[in-house]
Amino acid sequence: MNFLRGVMGGQAAGPQPTGAETIQKLCDRVASSTLLEDRRDAVRALKSLSKKYRMEVGTQAMDHLVTILQTDRSDSEILGYSLDTLYNIICNDEEEEQDENTQKQTDDLCALFTEKFLQDPERITLLLTLLEEFDFHVRWPAVKLLTALLKSQGVQVQGIILVSPMGVSRLMDLLADSREVIRNDGLLLLQQLTRGNAAIQKIVAFENAFERLLDIITEEGSSDGGIVVEDCLLLLLNLLKNNSSNQNFFKEGSYIQRMKPWFEVGDDNSGWSAQKVTNLHLMLQLVRVMVSPVNSPGATASCQKCMFQCGLLQQLCTILMATGVPADILTETINTVSEVIRGSQINQDYFASVNAPSSPPRPAIVVLLMSMVNERQPFVLRCAVLYCFQCFLYKNQKGQGEIVATLLPSTIDANSISAGQLLCGGLFSADSLSNWCAAVALAHALQDNLTQKEQLLRVQLATSLGKPPVSLLQQCTNILSQGSKVQTRVGLLMLLCTWISNCPIAVTHFLHNQDNVPFLTAQISENLGEDERLVQGLCALLLGICIYHNDNSLENYTKEKLKQLIEKRIGKENFVEKLGFITKHELYSRAALKPQPVFPSPEQMLFDHEFTKLVKDLEGVITKAVHKSSEEDKKEEEVKKTLEQHDNIVTRYKELIREQDAQIQELKEQVAALSSQNEQMQATVAQQLSQIQQHKDQYNILKLKLGKESPSQGDGSQQNGLQTEELSQLREELDELRKQHAVLQTQLAERDALITTLQSSSQTTESPAGGSDNTELLQELEALRSQVQSQSSEISHLKTERQELLTRAEAEPSDTAPPSASAELESRLAAQTSETEKMKRSVAELEQQLAAATSTAAILQTEKEKLQSEVQESKKEQDDLLMLLADQDQKIHSLKKRLKDLGETVEDEDDLDTKDQTSDDDDEEEDEDD
């Protein structure tokens, strides 16, 4: 203990030990002491020396302190001293300012001791287990130590925590700690942990981080809260920035809706605290992260739609039009609104309808443009307004048409300021930055919109009194030729390139001015300084567009003549080199990175993001167009025409397919409606059938009950009434059945007569007479055919003899030829021919007779089959009638029996027949008497 008193400040005799010696003795005491109190005192002493003797304590005591953490887990006090000492070694918390060399030495020591501590990854796991200790003196130093390690060697510590079981979950538990100090330092720890590691960001997000952080922000007062709100927002930015999975989880969890109350500002916006400005700035950045142009288009569109539906966009527009809002918050709000409406038609339409609270009300777009062309406004605010205008027109042909319409003569209102008037005023003002901003804004009104490019050619400007108006296109070229500032000329050249690109009519209007082409060739061919190189490159691009999109409508400036002009005045290689000056400019690549115009100073504001895309698309094709010959141009035009024809065909087929799809969809809807209607009808029918069956069952049950109760009823009048009704009903049924019986008897008799007739006719048709006649006809026909064949052979023989005679007659002299033989042969041949003809006619007649007989036999056979089928059907019907008669007899018998049971006198049919017979006999006797 004397030793400790000496270390802690007590005076002792002899020379004082140095700091290194004292630390060595304390380390020995920590390693060798068996009593916990001695070790605790030694560690406390090391803690007190760790800031002054950081190097010595770090090199000698670190391993001993880690051993204490492993072995003395039961004593929270010694654990707290050990963790504090390690923290002092690794991190320097001294608040006084240090010079550069001292700060560098401190950082080197921090890196050195962090690497030494991380030589064993299990030490990080040990710290994570210590976080489960609820004791404040253990948990808080452990949090601070882990934060310091992450600041120094973040990637290595992140890797260890990532593979540690439940490592991230233990750190997330810090947010639920009721002690604000631990919770707040836990936020700082999670900030360092989630920095630049997407895997850990996902794990933290799925550990319900969004819910906890938003709850803390609400508890702390949202934008009016303190530094804790700022820490929560920084952690949310770490989790969401460039992490599409977490962004989707944030949107699907309906957390975007919980952001709306952050932006509710009152009427009195004076006296904002610095912390509130910081908080609101981070909140706006959080909104921008969700709708950033670098995100996937689908995710961005989904978030934009959600922000409009929950009213967040409307709340941001309220801040935009509010008074008293700090300039930096207003600038960031404009940037946020820009990205919320960018490419979203419904959001762009809403923004176009927003009016500023002025008298009279003005559209928000007009108010913003007034700030953009006002040189007194801050530079960052003017850039933000330009970005907002660009986002409003991005993929918004409707908005582009509305802006261009404010420039046309038919829509100009002299009593109000329009967006077109502000753009024209900025385009021709004395401020070069206003010129550039107005030119770029007007170029965005023409981006990928051929209709508006052609409409803008109608705009006429009145330059001065007494002079005729000039077109906007001509005025732009006039300002270019006057040699204004580089920024102004660059803006005008970008506007002209965007305007005439892919618009042959605009190219024709541009070339129609005789001064434009000589001016461009003069600018390109001159050897100017570095500042003018960009202008030369843009002039080359403009001339190249005039070649590439030229429809050869002007005889003096066809494609071929412009290329010859370039070759003579400039040189093709020189032209291509000047064209390449654009992409080689240092500010070109910076503008191509992202759509938002961010420039350190107004002088460096030269390129627009969308224009860099245009240059990228046109540079190659213009170079090829300049080097191509006229024959290649003709071939290319033919190919273009062919492609256009194919495109038109494809377009027509697409339209046809769309129409068919619409018809199919309509028919599907009709089928679905009819199916549902059918199901409803079937359900109704089934319900009605079930109700009918229920009524029938109830009726039968009542009938049975009445049948059983009628003999035992005491009330005679009621019984007689029931019997009378039932007897009358039974008599009616009996009469009806008798009528049906009589009808069936009549039908049965008719059927019997028909069967007899059909059987007799069937026997008649089966007689063999027809068959014998057909056989005789066939025999006679065969005989005639044989005779015809013999006659034909004889005729052919006679024709052969005749031919021989004719041949012989031609060979011999005419006086020696026997005329009688030839005449005889001719007469024989004619006789045989006539006889053969007669026989052929006989054969034809016989064939006709045979065909008629065959058809008659077929008809008779068909009638026979038909009669047989009718006989069978009649037999079947007769059997059915007999069965029906039997059923009727049985039913009549049961009804008679029932009538007898009820006490009625019923006459049997046999009695009726006997009576009928008796009456007939009596009538006969009377006749005889008469």
Sequence and secondary structure as in RCSB ss.txt:
>XXXX:A:sequence
MNFLRGVMGGQAAGPQPTGAETIQKLCDRVASSTLLEDRRDAVRALKSLSKKYRMEVGTQAMDHLVTILQTDRSD
SEILGYSLDTLYNIICNDEEEEQDENTQKQTDDLCALFTEKFLQDPERITLLLTLLEEFDFHVRWPAVKLLTALL
KSQGVQVQGIILVSPMGVSRLMDLLADSREVIRNDGLLLLQQLTRGNAAIQKIVAFENAFERLLDIITEEGSSDG
GIVVEDCLLLLLNLLKNNSSNQNFFKEGSYIQRMKPWFEVGDDNSGWSAQKVTNLHLMLQLVRVMVSPVNSPGAT
ASCQKCMFQCGLLQQLCTILMATGVPADILTETINTVSEVIRGSQINQDYFASVNAPSSPPRPAIVVLLMSMVNE
RQPFVLRCAVLYCFQCFLYKNQKGQGEIVATLLPSTIDANSISAGQLLCGGLFSADSLSNWCAAVALAHALQDNL
TQKEQLLRVQLATSLGKPPVSLLQQCTNILSQGSKVQTRVGLLMLLCTWISNCPIAVTHFLHNQDNVPFLTAQIS
ENLGEDERLVQGLCALLLGICIYHNDNSLENYTKEKLKQLIEKRIGKENFVEKLGFITKHELYSRAALKPQPVFP
SPEQMLFDHEFTKLVKDLEGVITKAVHKSSEEDKKEEEVKKTLEQHDNIVTRYKELIREQDAQIQELKEQVAALS
SQNEQMQATVAQQLSQIQQHKDQYNILKLKLGKESPSQGDGSQQNGLQTEELSQLREELDELRKQHAVLQTQLAE
RDALITTLQSSSQTTESPAGGSDNTELLQELEALRSQVQSQSSEISHLKTERQELLTRAEAEPSDTAPPSASAEL
ESRLAAQTSETEKMKRSVAELEQQLAAATSTAAILQTEKEKLQSEVQESKKEQDDLLMLLADQDQKIHSLKKRLK
DLGETVEDEDDLDTKDQTSDDDDEEEDEDD
>XXXX:A:secstr
 HHHHHHTT   SS    HHHHHHHHHHHHHH  SHHHHHHHHHHHHHHTTTTHHHHHHHHHHHHHHHHHH TT 
HHHHHHHHHHHHHHH     S   HHHHHHHHHHHHHHHHHHTTSTHHHHHHHHHTT   HHHHHHHHHHHHHHH
HHSHHHHHHHHHHSTTHHHHHHGGGG SSHHHHHHHHHHHHHHTTT HHHHHHHHHTTHHHHHHHHHHHTTGGG 
 HHHHHHHHHHHHHHTT HHHHHHHHHTT SGGGGGGG   S   S  HHHHHHHHHHHHHHHHHT TTS HHHH
HHHHHHHHHTTHHHHHHHHHH SS  HHHHHHHHHHHHHHHTT HHHHHHHHH EESSSS EEHHHHHHHHHT T
TS HHHHHHHHHHHHHHHTT HHHHHHHHHTTSGGG  TTS  HHHHHHHHHTSS HHHHHHHHHHHHHTTTT H
HHHHHHTT EE  STTS  EEHHHHHHHHHHTT  HHHHHHHHHHHHHHHTT HHHHHHHHHSTTHHHHHHHHHH
S   HHHHHHHHHHHHHHHHHHHT  S SGGG HHHHHHHHHHHT HHHHHHHHTHHHHSHHHHHHTT SS   S
SGGG    HHHHHHHHHHHHHHHHHHH  HHHHHHHHHHHHHHHHHHHHHHHHHHHHHHHHHHHHHHHHHHHHHH
HHHHHHHHHHHHHHHHHHHHHHHHHHHHHHHHHHTTT S HHHHHHHHHHHHHHHHHHHHHHHHHHHHHHHHHHH
HHHHHHHHHHHHHHHT SHHHHHHHHHHHHHHHHHHHHHHHHHHHHHHHHHHHHHHHHHHHS TTTS HHHHHHH
HHHHHHHHHHHHHHHHHHHHHHHHHHHHHHHHHHHHHHHHHHHHHHHHHHHHHHHHHHHHHHHHHHHHHHHHHHH
HTT     HHHHHHHHHHHHHHHHHHHHH 
